[in-house]
Amino acid sequence: MYFSRILGLFLAAMLLCIPGSFAQETAGDYFYGIGTKLGRGLENVVTSPGEIPCTMADDIKDQGALAGSFTGFGKGTLFMLRRILVGVTEVGTFFIPMERTLPRVCRKEKATIAV
């Protein structure tokens, strides 16, 4: 009984602190953030097939024509599927603004797949 009262007071104090932490974000910032995330998610889904030729080109430069074609196609397909998954997730959760998680297609900041 005593513990539940302390827990209730703690939760009430925490709820009173929450509005102050979000006071600097305005409605315009929020709508800009969700619009950006929605557009970024659609961009990821639409441009996802571009991962295959970009990854193949990078691997051909590094490993040669034959080996680079096979490894680039495999990694490009995995990167494409990852980009589709991230894009669909961003479109589905666009109302929660957040920063970009993947660089744009054909950028040098590509993630690697551990072998």
C-alpha positions in Angstrom: 0.0 0.0 0.0 2.8 2.4 1.0 4.9 1.4 -2.0 2.0 2.1 -4.4 1.6 5.6 -3.1 5.3 6.3 -3.5 5.2 4.9 -7.0 2.1 7.0 -7.8 3.9 10.2 -6.6 7.0 9.3 -8.6 5.0 8.8 -11.8 3.1 12.0 -11.2 6.3 13.9 -10.8 7.7 12.4 -14.0 4.6 13.3 -15.9 4.9 16.9 -14.7 8.5 17.1 -16.1 7.7 15.8 -19.5 6.0 18.9 -21.0 8.9 21.1 -20.2 11.3 18.9 -22.1 9.3 19.3 -25.3 8.7 23.0 -24.9 11.2 24.1 -27.6 9.6 22.1 -30.4 6.8 23.9 -32.2 4.0 22.6 -34.4 5.8 23.8 -37.5 8.9 21.8 -36.6 6.9 18.7 -35.9 5.0 18.9 -39.3 8.3 19.6 -41.1 9.9 16.6 -39.4 7.1 14.2 -40.3 6.9 15.5 -43.8 10.6 15.0 -44.3 10.4 11.4 -42.9 7.5 10.5 -45.2 9.3 11.8 -48.2 12.5 10.1 -47.2 10.7 6.8 -46.8 9.1 7.1 -50.2 12.5 8.0 -51.7 14.0 4.9 -50.1 11.4 2.6 -51.6 11.5 4.1 -55.1 15.3 4.3 -55.3 16.1 1.0 -53.7 16.8 -0.9 -57.1 19.7 1.6 -57.6 21.6 -0.2 -54.9 22.5 -3.1 -57.2 24.3 -1.3 -60.0 26.1 1.1 -57.5 27.3 -1.8 -55.3 28.4 -3.8 -58.4 30.4 -0.8 -59.7 32.1 -0.4 -56.4 33.0 -4.1 -56.1 34.2 -4.3 -59.7 36.6 -1.5 -59.0 37.9 -3.2 -55.9 37.9 -6.9 -56.9 37.9 -7.0 -60.7 35.2 -7.8 -63.2 34.2 -11.4 -62.5 34.4 -11.5 -58.7 33.1 -8.0 -58.3 30.0 -8.7 -60.4 28.9 -11.6 -58.3 29.7 -10.1 -54.9 28.4 -6.7 -56.0 25.1 -8.3 -57.1 24.7 -10.2 -53.9 25.5 -7.3 -51.6 23.5 -4.9 -53.8 20.4 -7.1 -53.5 20.8 -7.2 -49.7 21.3 -3.4 -49.6 18.2 -3.0 -51.8 16.1 -5.2 -49.4 17.4 -3.3 -46.4 16.5 0.0 -48.1 13.0 -1.2 -48.9 12.5 -2.3 -45.3 13.7 1.0 -43.9 11.6 2.9 -46.4 8.4 1.0 -45.6 9.1 1.4 -41.9 9.6 5.2 -42.3 6.4 5.6 -44.3 4.5 3.5 -41.7 5.9 5.5 -38.7 6.1 8.9 -40.4 4.3 10.6 -37.5 7.3 10.0 -35.3 10.0 12.3 -36.6 13.6 11.1 -36.6 16.9 11.6 -38.4 18.0 9.8 -41.6 19.3 6.3 -40.9 20.6 5.4 -44.4 22.6 7.6 -46.7 21.1 8.2 -50.2 21.7 5.7 -52.9 25.1 5.7 -54.5 26.8 7.6 -51.7 30.2 6.6 -50.4 28.9 6.2 -46.8 27.7 2.7 -47.5 27.5 0.2 -44.7 29.3 -3.1 -45.0 28.0 -6.6 -44.5 30.1 -8.7 -42.1 31.3 -11.8 -43.8 
